[in-house]
Amino acid sequence: MKITFLLHNAYAIGGTVRSTLNLAGALAARHEVEVVSVLRTADHPPLGVSGKVRLVPLVDERPDAESYDGGHELMSRPSALAPPTEVLAHRYTALTDERLRAFLDTTDADVLIATRPALVVLLAQHGPRHAVRIGQEHLSYDNHVPGVREAQNAAIGRLDAFVTVSERDAADHRRHLPGLRTRITNIANAAPRPKGERSDLRAPLVVTAGRLFPVKRYDLLIEAFAKVVAERPEWRLRIYGKGPERATLRATIDTLGLNDHVFLMGPHATLETEWAKASVAVVSSEWESFGMTILEAMHAGVPVVATDCPHGPGEIITDGTDGLLVPPSDPNALATGLLRLIDDPDLRRGIGTAAHTTVRRYAPRAIAAEYERLIAELQEARTPAAVKLRRWLRRTMGALLPRTAQNTGAARTPGAVGTPGTAGTPGAVGTPGAVGTQGAAGTPGAAGTPGAAGTPGAAGTPGAAGTPGTARTPGTAGAARTGPAETTTESAGPKAAGAADAAAAGAAAAAAQATEPAGATAAGATTSDVKPRPLRPKAGCRVDAHGSVRISVAASGASGTSGASDASDDGLALVLRRRHGDDEVRVPLERESPGDAKSPWAATLSHAAPALAEGRWDLHVERAGDGARRRLRAGLVEQRGLLTAAVPDEAPVAWWIPYATKDGYLTLRTFHRTAHAEVTALPVGDGSIAVEGVLHGAALGEGAALVGVARGEDVADFEAPATSTEGGRGFHAHLTSLPDPVGPDKVIWDLFLRPAPDADPIRLGRLFDDIVDRKDTDKYPAVAMTTPSGASPRARVFFTVTNDLAVALS
């Protein structure tokens, strides 16, 4: 069965994209599946697509691509199909209309599934009649603007089924759309089990994720977290996602002085690694159509505090058992729920364990099976009564006939969805007989199941060859598809007739193989003639509690030569090359399971060895057999261990952060310093900037000071006294004034801690966790500062590209 999804943009990150790709991958285990992406905005889908799923983009919006459609004349004309008030209506044009209609006019799909209102409307109007047509609701009935709701409601009546992700929303649709013949039901989203590690619930971190839209009520969550910080100042909140509310949320963080506690992390393609860092997850929405983030957190064993809003959270979470539900739009209730889990580690672990059990209900295989049942029922409902009667008679009469009478080449009644009929038993091998005619083609079943092969001839003659079954016409549900891409009908007779020849050929091949000289390969080549397989290495990595990085390179794509059974054990090395220099470090890779050709190649990088200078090190794999070297693609990059790893106290100070680059390669960000002043807090306000931190690799003495050195200069322009805290390792400094700027340009001072009057300054920065680049996540508001001239310019502290601290005056 061929199933096609219509998706707005498979090359973006979002809940609908994630759930569609999850379901498509699960259905592809038993069916032919394709995802038609209206738009293409990137080279590769950031969320990944199963290798069994075909991805078909229609309109290319990549400016640098040869197939770029931005200059097409139809791109400047609005869509005539998308509801004008649809939130993404501006992305639909006359060109998307044309491409979508052309696709629907020619598709041979058995099932078409539309995933957003504009596509539901289009499917209802232009979807082929031979296909089962299903619309999906990834929001809810009450959360569409009126124009969109009316357009979609009118389209639903022309579909075979309409599927919501919660029962409450399905009930809402049925209540508002009485009398429709369209089947309105609910099937939850699928949540695949992540490949990475679960959370150990140790880090003082709360995580949430979603688009930064008003409905998510992240403003309320930030307000609630201010109450949490007042009681548990060591805890932090990370908000993953992007959207139009970012600036508003940043202003709220600044106003509440939560810059050291609440962080806007931006979008993240592999959220499973981020849930594993959390000890508590939170959902603050005023409504949720389902709650994919709840399931993702549950998979990581993280307890969830969620508002009991319409519709999803209450259908997923059993309050007090596998999560906590709190009233929506109530920051006090949300803060109370968070503190309940923060203050009780045993409760945290118990709910996290129960949540990990609950989420198994949403396994992709189970959700795919629900869709298969729905599709089979819809196809059966389309089948004419006369066809059903003929099937019933065939089944009844077939059951009454002797087994030998049933295997005479007549069509076999097909089985359930996707189950092929069984072939007849061939006769014994003997003298070939005459070619006969094949039994009639099997009547297709509800899901297009082929009929059985004709029974071969009697013993002593091969099975009779036959005339191929005819392809079905496109208008009949469950019939065979025809077209240039695929032919599903097949002649069974020649297969039976060739059985003896195939057996003889196999015996000859076995005999030939037994007499081949050692080292020979297919086509008579020797191993010395065999070309090495292309080197396409990909690796995952994990940081442990000591900050060491374990690299695990997949066996496939990394080693071996085609045709040689032992070539997969060619030596491999991990080569680290420092950017902007010629430094290279080579580390041997060894099999995790020696002697197992499918075992990954691995190496552990510890701070003790190899010694890596500060910078960014790109990882490569080099193969000894042919000297091939390729840059290492990133698999799952698991950084959880960095949040609780022991911080170095003695010199030199080393800290390594593995990460995936924007183009998908594995890189190691290394910090290596004789001493380091780690900034832990930056209270800003009331005309001053305070700097708090801990000194590593050196001791704080009398006369310590915070000093500012103008960018590009060597001499300090200002200093402020630094006092010791935390038994002498901590420090605190207060900036209340800055020098007058020279000229109209912005002035930047890099900030250092001088431990004693005669000591060398030590760079101030923030290194010790999993954040590679802090300039986008750790942000602080500008504050008016006094200068010697009496002016009040505005100053802002910020972290540089090297995660060091600086202050800018404008």
Order of alpha helices (4+ residues) and beta strands (2+ residues): beta-alpha-beta-beta-alpha-beta-alpha-beta-alpha-beta-alpha-beta-beta-alpha-beta-alpha-beta-alpha-beta-alpha-beta-alpha-beta-alpha-alpha-alpha-alpha-alpha-alpha-alpha-beta-beta-beta-beta-beta-beta-beta-beta-beta-beta-beta-beta-beta-beta-beta-beta-beta-beta-beta-beta-beta
